[in-house]
């Protein structure tokens, strides 16, 4: 069989904190920032209830068969579950391929309906509306 269909190489053109000579004490190494920066800045937050509810649903849509994914659902900071209608939602996923470096990517966008369910944007519907 063709094993190339199952390879995931997320480090293409990604800078990593690698040093050629580990014995060498480089100046400034103590100032290296190694943080997981959230994908959306400070005006958005992770909605724990939606994340746990939709984790398995979006994980089923993964693009690589043998790799698990971590899913996060983001909502604006001023979000309230009392009035979820038309709240924008962004869903990010990150392949769990440790120790290889990976990062979160946007996999879905949409809004919440009055029941608090995610309604994804339909790309074809948006294109049809723009053309009409």
C-alpha positions in Angstrom: 0.0 0.0 0.0 0.9 3.6 -0.2 1.9 4.8 3.3 2.4 8.4 2.1 -1.3 9.0 2.4 -1.0 8.6 6.2 2.0 10.9 6.9 1.4 14.1 8.6 4.3 16.6 8.4 3.3 19.7 10.3 6.8 21.1 10.6 7.1 22.3 7.1 8.5 25.9 7.2 7.9 26.2 10.9 10.7 27.7 13.0 11.5 25.6 16.1 13.7 26.0 19.1 16.5 23.7 17.9 20.2 24.2 18.4 22.9 22.4 16.4 25.3 22.1 19.3 23.6 21.4 22.6 26.9 22.0 24.5 27.1 25.5 23.3 25.8 28.2 25.7 24.2 30.8 23.5 23.6 34.3 24.9 19.9 35.1 25.3 18.7 31.5 25.6 17.2 32.4 28.9 14.9 34.8 27.1 13.3 32.4 24.7 9.6 32.5 24.9 8.0 29.1 24.6 4.3 29.7 25.1 1.2 28.4 23.4 -0.3 31.6 22.0 -4.1 31.4 21.6 -5.1 31.6 18.0 -7.6 34.5 18.5 -6.1 37.1 20.8 -7.7 38.5 23.9 -11.2 39.4 22.7 -12.2 35.7 22.4 -12.4 32.9 25.0 -12.7 29.2 25.0 -16.2 28.1 25.8 -15.7 24.9 27.9 -19.3 23.6 27.7 -19.4 24.0 23.9 -15.9 22.5 23.6 -16.8 19.4 25.5 -20.1 19.1 23.7 -18.6 19.4 20.2 -15.2 17.7 20.8 -16.2 14.3 19.5 -18.4 15.7 16.6 -15.5 17.8 15.1 -12.9 15.1 16.0 -14.8 12.7 13.7 -14.2 15.1 10.8 -10.5 14.9 11.1 -8.6 14.9 7.8 -6.0 12.4 8.8 -7.3 8.9 9.7 -4.6 7.8 12.3 -4.2 11.1 14.2 -6.3 12.3 17.1 -7.2 16.0 17.4 -7.8 18.5 20.2 -10.8 20.8 19.4 -11.4 24.2 21.0 -14.6 26.3 20.5 -14.1 30.0 20.8 -16.7 32.7 21.5 -16.4 36.5 22.1 -15.5 37.5 25.7 -18.9 39.1 26.3 -20.7 35.8 25.5 -23.7 34.8 27.6 -25.5 31.5 27.4 -28.7 33.2 28.5 -28.9 34.8 25.0 -26.7 32.8 22.6 -28.6 33.7 19.5 -26.4 34.9 16.6 -23.2 34.7 18.7 -20.2 34.2 16.4 -18.3 30.9 17.0 -14.9 29.8 15.7 -13.7 26.2 16.0 -10.0 25.3 16.0 -8.3 21.9 15.9 -4.8 20.8 16.6 -3.4 17.4 15.6 -2.0 15.5 18.6 1.3 14.4 17.1 3.8 14.9 20.0 6.7 15.3 20.1 6.3 16.9 16.6 5.3 20.6 16.8 1.7 21.3 15.7 -0.6 24.3 16.1 -4.3 25.1 16.1 -6.0 25.7 12.7 -9.4 27.1 12.0 -11.7 24.3 10.9 -15.2 25.8 11.2 -17.0 29.1 11.7 -20.6 29.9 12.4 -23.1 31.3 14.9 -25.1 29.9 17.7 -28.8 29.5 17.3 -31.4 30.3 20.1 -30.8 26.8 21.6 -27.1 27.3 21.8 -26.3 24.9 18.9 -23.5 25.7 16.4 -24.8 26.6 12.9 -21.8 26.4 10.6 -21.5 28.8 7.7 -22.2 27.1 4.3 -19.5 28.2 1.9 -21.5 27.5 -1.2 -24.5 29.4 0.2 -22.3 32.4 0.9 -20.9 32.3 -2.7 -24.4 32.0 -4.2 -25.6 35.0 -2.1 -22.6 37.1 -3.4 -23.3 36.2 -7.0 -27.1 37.0 -6.8 
